[in-house]
Amino acid sequence: MAEQSQAAPKMRASKKNASAASTKPGTKHNWVKPFLAALADTSNVAAAARAAHIDPSTAYHRRRTNAGFNREWQIALCEGYDNLEMELLHRLRTGEIKPAAGAKRAVRSFDNATAFRLLAVHRENAVRERAVRQSVSAAEIRDSIDRKVEELRQRVLAAKAEREAGRGPAAAAAGMPHGA
């Protein structure tokens, strides 16, 4: 038991010294590239630190004291979230294989609610990107969408009015009089 209590402070001290040594000026930071690559892959600082064989506090300290590293950290996190978003989109589009209760085979299930929320979040980005591609302003794109929605609304209202008047849309389209 006494050996364990003496070993623990030694291990903490060696970790502390390793962390301090890796952040001293002039010391090579061989952990930076593996850390940033793992951060981009996982979007998880603790997992990235494990992959780079450092304590997370070492990375946090460098981020606070080094503007360039902070920028690279943010870029890696953005890349990680882009990767996560792509994985989620793939899962939403192709579904997930889940065991069905009482069935011998698994079934593919789709999470439509999450897909709709994701679409709503990215609507503004899509509008902006379309505007850039077509060299038109975002306001023009929104106006175009609003016009299309209004046209659809008018068609629905017209069809509803025809149904209420006793004529179906097919009869109205054929020019048949009411009751014919």
C-alpha positions as CSV (number, residue, x, y, z in Angstrom):
1,M,0.0,0.0,0.0
2,A,2.9,2.4,0.9
3,E,4.4,1.6,-2.5
4,Q,1.2,2.7,-4.3
5,S,1.0,6.0,-2.4
6,Q,4.6,6.8,-3.2
7,A,4.2,5.7,-6.9
8,A,1.2,7.9,-7.5
9,P,3.0,11.3,-6.7
10,K,5.9,10.2,-8.8
11,M,3.7,9.4,-11.8
12,R,1.9,12.8,-11.4
13,A,5.2,14.5,-11.2
14,S,6.6,12.8,-14.3
15,K,3.4,13.7,-16.2
16,K,3.7,17.3,-15.0
17,N,7.3,17.5,-16.0
18,A,6.5,15.9,-19.4
19,S,3.8,18.5,-19.9
20,A,6.0,21.4,-18.9
21,A,8.9,20.1,-21.1
22,S,6.7,19.9,-24.2
23,T,5.7,23.6,-23.8
24,K,9.2,25.1,-23.1
25,P,10.4,27.5,-25.8
26,G,12.8,26.0,-28.2
27,T,11.5,22.4,-27.6
28,K,10.2,20.6,-30.6
29,H,6.5,20.2,-30.5
30,N,6.3,16.8,-32.1
31,W,2.8,16.3,-30.7
32,V,1.2,19.3,-32.5
33,K,0.5,17.7,-35.9
34,P,-0.8,14.4,-34.5
35,F,-2.9,16.3,-32.0
36,L,-4.5,18.6,-34.7
37,A,-5.1,15.6,-37.0
38,A,-6.8,13.7,-34.3
39,L,-8.8,16.8,-33.3
40,A,-10.0,17.1,-36.9
41,D,-10.9,13.4,-36.9
42,T,-12.7,13.3,-33.5
43,S,-13.7,16.8,-32.5
44,N,-12.7,15.7,-29.1
45,V,-9.8,17.3,-27.3
46,A,-9.2,14.5,-24.8
47,A,-9.1,11.9,-27.5
48,A,-6.8,14.0,-29.6
49,A,-4.5,14.5,-26.6
50,R,-4.4,10.7,-26.1
51,A,-3.5,10.2,-29.8
52,A,-0.7,12.7,-29.5
53,H,0.5,11.2,-26.2
54,I,0.1,14.4,-24.2
55,D,-2.0,15.6,-21.3
56,P,-5.0,17.8,-22.5
57,S,-3.7,20.6,-20.3
58,T,-0.6,20.9,-22.5
59,A,-2.8,21.5,-25.6
60,Y,-5.0,24.0,-23.7
61,H,-2.0,25.9,-22.4
62,R,-0.5,26.1,-25.9
63,R,-3.8,27.3,-27.3
64,R,-4.0,30.1,-24.7
65,T,-0.4,31.2,-25.3
66,N,0.0,30.7,-29.1
67,A,-2.3,32.5,-31.5
68,G,-1.2,30.5,-34.5
69,F,-1.9,27.2,-32.7
70,N,-5.3,28.6,-31.5
71,R,-6.1,29.3,-35.2
72,E,-5.0,25.8,-36.2
73,W,-7.1,24.4,-33.4
74,Q,-10.2,26.2,-34.6
75,I,-9.6,25.0,-38.2
76,A,-9.2,21.4,-37.0
77,L,-12.4,21.6,-34.9
78,C,-14.3,23.1,-37.9
79,E,-13.0,20.3,-40.0
80,G,-14.0,17.8,-37.4
81,Y,-17.6,19.2,-37.2
82,D,-17.8,19.1,-41.0
83,N,-16.8,15.5,-40.9
84,L,-19.4,14.8,-38.2
85,E,-22.0,16.6,-40.3
86,M,-21.2,14.5,-43.3
87,E,-21.4,11.3,-41.3
88,L,-24.8,12.4,-39.9
89,L,-26.0,13.3,-43.4
90,H,-24.9,9.9,-44.7
91,R,-26.8,8.2,-41.8
92,L,-29.9,10.3,-42.4
93,R,-29.9,9.6,-46.1
94,T,-29.1,5.9,-46.0
95,G,-30.8,5.0,-42.7
96,E,-29.4,2.9,-39.9
97,I,-29.8,-0.9,-39.7
98,K,-31.5,-1.6,-36.4
99,P,-32.9,-4.8,-35.0
100,A,-36.7,-5.0,-35.2
101,A,-38.6,-6.3,-32.2
102,G,-39.5,-9.9,-32.8
103,A,-38.1,-10.0,-36.4
104,K,-35.3,-12.3,-37.6
105,R,-33.8,-9.5,-39.8
106,A,-32.9,-6.0,-38.9
107,V,-34.7,-3.1,-40.6
108,R,-33.4,0.2,-42.0
109,S,-34.7,3.1,-40.1
110,F,-34.6,6.8,-40.9
111,D,-34.6,9.7,-38.5
112,N,-36.7,12.2,-40.4
113,A,-37.1,14.7,-37.5
114,T,-33.4,15.1,-37.2
115,A,-33.1,15.4,-41.0
116,F,-35.6,18.2,-41.1
117,R,-33.9,20.0,-38.2
118,L,-30.6,19.8,-40.0
119,L,-32.2,21.2,-43.2
120,A,-33.7,24.1,-41.3
121,V,-30.3,24.9,-39.7
122,H,-28.6,24.9,-43.0
123,R,-31.2,26.7,-45.1
124,E,-29.5,30.1,-44.8
125,N,-26.2,28.6,-45.8
126,A,-27.8,27.0,-48.8
127,V,-29.4,30.3,-49.9
128,R,-26.1,32.1,-49.6
129,E,-24.2,29.4,-51.5
130,R,-26.8,29.4,-54.4
131,A,-26.4,33.2,-54.6
132,V,-22.6,32.9,-54.9
133,R,-22.9,30.2,-57.6
134,Q,-25.4,32.2,-59.6
135,S,-23.8,35.6,-58.9
136,V,-27.0,36.9,-57.4
137,S,-27.6,38.3,-53.9
138,A,-29.1,36.3,-51.1
139,A,-32.1,38.7,-51.1
140,E,-32.8,37.9,-54.7
141,I,-32.7,34.2,-53.9
142,R,-35.1,34.7,-51.0
143,D,-37.4,36.7,-53.2
144,S,-37.4,33.9,-55.8
145,I,-38.3,31.4,-53.1
146,D,-41.0,33.6,-51.7
147,R,-42.5,34.0,-55.2
148,K,-42.5,30.2,-55.7
149,V,-44.2,29.6,-52.3
150,E,-46.8,32.3,-53.1
151,E,-47.6,30.6,-56.5
152,L,-48.0,27.3,-54.7
153,R,-50.2,28.9,-52.1
154,Q,-52.4,30.5,-54.8
155,R,-52.8,27.1,-56.6
156,V,-53.8,25.4,-53.4
157,L,-56.3,28.2,-52.6
158,A,-57.8,28.0,-56.1
159,A,-58.1,24.2,-55.9
160,K,-59.8,24.6,-52.5
161,A,-62.2,27.2,-53.9
162,E,-63.1,24.9,-56.8
163,R,-63.8,22.0,-54.4
164,E,-66.0,24.2,-52.2
165,A,-67.9,25.4,-55.3
166,G,-68.6,21.7,-56.2
167,R,-66.3,21.4,-59.1
168,G,-63.2,19.3,-59.1
169,P,-59.9,20.6,-60.5
170,A,-60.2,18.2,-63.4
171,A,-63.6,19.5,-64.4
172,A,-62.4,23.1,-64.1
173,A,-59.3,22.3,-66.2
174,A,-61.5,20.8,-68.9
175,G,-63.7,23.8,-69.0
176,M,-66.8,21.9,-68.0
177,P,-69.6,23.9,-66.5
178,H,-70.7,23.2,-63.0
179,G,-73.0,20.2,-62.7
180,A,-72.3,18.8,-66.2
